[in-house]
Amino acid sequence: MRVLAEMLSYPFLVRALVGGTLISLCASLLGVSLVLKRYSMIGDGLSHVSFGALSVAVAFGWAPLAVSIPVVAAAAVLLLRIRENGMIKSDAAIAMISAGSLAAGIIVTSLTTGMTTDVSSYMFGSILAMSRTDVSLSVVLSAVVLGMFVFCYNKIFAVTFDESFARATGVNVSAYNMLIAVLTAVTIVLGMRMMGAMLISSLIIFPALTSMRVFKSFLGVVLSSGVVSVVCFLIGLVLSYVYSVPAGASVVVTNLAAFGVFWAVQAARQR
């Protein structure tokens, strides 16, 4: 409690706590659907696209979020279209777009500003990077994501497990897939401020995989993922503050430890 009280005395840590918690919650909920649809690596691909867009924005003095959010959302829609049309395998498309975007960002950075503190924080994350604007956008994003899962739960369930059945029942599958992809893109852009391009995809993948070790129903996995993600983020942030280690890496290690605990519970049940 003393450590928490000390952390809350710093405004930047309060912003990190609020914004990071909301982003972790959004990433975990969206990640359940993405993992079950075998599309979890979209997070890694979009994070590289976001780094490229942010690098260009920083190099030319543009507003980073104003540039990166529409660019990453467009990339998410493009990947979705490629997947639906079957022109290229989804994993190959993600690798191609992510590598190209990362390369473009590095070239623009090297030719203009160089590896500044801002660019480095986008690559590896920085606990100081969360601004009031980021927190405000995180609140709006979490409201949209939670509203989607509360009011459209049955449709999300159908789209996740059987798109053909969902279409037969009148669900606009393309619209829901696009909504999930765009919300994932916004989540990644906001989360990169703290987690960095190299680690942000872990917030999407780890909570879902961890929860699936113990829970078998879709609702159970969704609820567990949200709880696991928020708890791991809070623990990781505290460890980051106490031991002076990067917040992104600390959160990922905490998620990895949670996965080990849930895996042990699963093994004990099977025995």
N, C-alpha and C positions, 0 to 999 in steps of 0.2 A: 504493500500500500504506500509506503514511503517513496518507493521508486516511481510509482504511478503518479503520485502527487507532484513529485519533482518534474516528471515529464510534462505534465499538464500545465506547468508554469511557463513553458516555452510555446509561443504562438505557432511556430513552424511545426512543432511536434503535434500540437492539437490538430492542425490542418492535415498532417500526415495520418494521424489516427483516424479522423473522420473520413477523409477522402479515400484512404487505403482500405478501410473496412468496407465502405460502400462498393468500391471497385472489386474487391475480393468477392463480395457477395454476388455481384452481377456476373463476374467471370465464372464462378462456380456453377451458377444456375444455367447459364448458356452452355457451359462446358459439358453438362450431362447430355444434352441433346447432341452436341457435336461429337462427343466420344462414342455415343451409341450409334451414330450415323457413320462412324469410321471417318470422320472429317476433322479430327482433333488437331491435326498439324496446320490447319488454317491459321491458328493463333501464331505459330512461329513464322509462317509466311507473311502474314499481315504486319507483324512487328518489324520485319525487315523493310517492308514497304513504308511503314510509318517512319522508320529511321531515315530512309532516303528522302522522304518528303520534308521531315523536320530539318535535315541537314541543308536542303536547298533553301528552306525558309530562313534559317539562321544565317546562311551565307549572304542572302540578299536583303536581310533586315525586315522580313515579313513577319506577320503574326504567326507563330508556330501552329497553334490549334486551328486557326482559320484556314491554313493551307493543308495540314495533315489530315484533318477529319474528312473533308470531301474526297481527298485523294485515296485514302485507305478504304473509305466506304465504296468508292468506285471499283477499287481492286477486289473487294469482297464480292461485289455483284458480278464482276468479270469472272472470278473463279467459280462462282455459282453457275453462271451461264455455261462455262466450259464443261463443268461437271454434268450438267443436264443434257447438253448436246452430245457429249461423249466424244468430242473431237480429240481430246488429249486426256489421258488418265489424270485423275484429280491430284494424286501425289506428285506426278511429273509437272503439272501446271503450277502447283504451289512452289516447287523447287525452282522452276524457271523464273517465275515472277519475283520470288523473294531474293534470289541470287542477283538478278538484274537490278532490282531496286537498291539492294545493299551496295552493289558496285557503283551505281550512279551516285549514291549519297557520298561514298568515300572519295570518288573522283572530284565531285563538286567541292567537298570540304578541303581536299588537298590543294585545289587550284585557287581557293578564295581565302577563307579565314584560317584554315588549318584546324588542328584538333583542339578547339577551345574548350573551356569548362562546360559550356552549354551542350556542345555536341557530345562530349564525354559522358555527361549525365544522362543523355538520351540512350547512349549505348549500354552503360552499366548501371544506370539508376542513381538517384541522389535523394536522400531524405529531405534535403532542403528545397527541392524543386517544386513541391506541391504548393500551388498558389491558391488564392481565394477563388479565382475563376475556375480552377480545376475542381475545387470542392463543390462549388455551385453546380457545375456540370455533372459532377458525380451524384449529387442529390437528384437532379432531374433524370439522369440515366437510371438510377436505382428505382425511382418511382415508375418509370416506363417498363423496366424489366419485371419488377414485382407485379405490376398491373397485368402484364401479358401472361404471367404464369398463374395468377389468381383467376382472371376472367376468361382466359383461353386455354386452360389446362388440358381439357379433353382434346382440343385440336392440336396442341403441341405434342401431346402423347401420340395421337394418330400419325402426325407428320413424322415423328421421330422413328416409329417402329414400322409403319407400312404406308408408304406414300400412295400406293395404288388404291388401298382401302380408303384412305383419306379423300382421294379424289372422287371415289365412288359415292361417298357420303356428302359430297358437295363442298368440301374444304378447298379453299384456294391454296394449294400446296406451294406454288411458286411464290405467292405473296408472303407466306409465313417463313419460307426458307430465306427469302430476301430480307425480311425483318430481322431474323436471327443473325444473318450475316452482317447486316449494317450495325446492329447493336453490339455485336462482337468487335467490329472495327472500332467503334467509338470507345468501347471498354479498353481495348488494347492501346489506343492513342493516349487515353488518360492514365492508364496504368504504367505506361513506359516512363513517366516522369519519376516514379519511385523505383520500379522494378528493373527498368532498362530493357532494351530490345532483346538481349540475350536470354532473359529470364521470365519475361512477362507471360509466355505461353504456359509456364508451369501453373499459373493461377487457374487456367482453363482445364488442364489435364489432370493434375494431382488430386484435387478434391473428389472428382467423379470416380477415378480409378480406386481411390481409397475407400469410398463409400460402397462401391460394388463388391468389396471383399466381404462385407457383412450383410448388406441389405440387397434384396432381390427384386422388390417392387419398384416401379418408376417413382412413385411418390416418396418412398423411403429413401431412395438414392438422392432425389432432389433436396429433400429436407436435410439429410445428413451432409450433403455436399456444402450446403449453405453454412451449416454450423461448423463443420470442419474447417472450411476456408477462413471464416471470420476468426475462429479461435487460433488457428495457426498463424494468421497474420498478426494478431495481437501479441502472441507469444514471441513471434519473430521480431516484432518491432521493439519489444522490451529487451530481448537479448541483444539486439543491435545497439540499443542505447547503453546497456550495461557494459558490454564488452567492446564497444567502439568498432563494430564490423559493419559492412554494407547491409542496408536493410533488405535489399532484394535477395541477396545470398542467404541471409538469416531466415527469411520467410520460406525460401525453397527448402533449406535443410530441415526446418520444422515440419513442413509438409511431408518430406521424405520420412521423418521419424514417425509421423502419424500413419503413413502408409504401412510402415513396419509393424506398428501396434495392431492395426486392423488386419493385416495379413496373419499375424500371430493368433488373433481371435478366430479368424476363419480356419486356420489349421487346427486349433484346439476343438472347434465345433466338429470338424470332419473326423477327428479321432474319437 
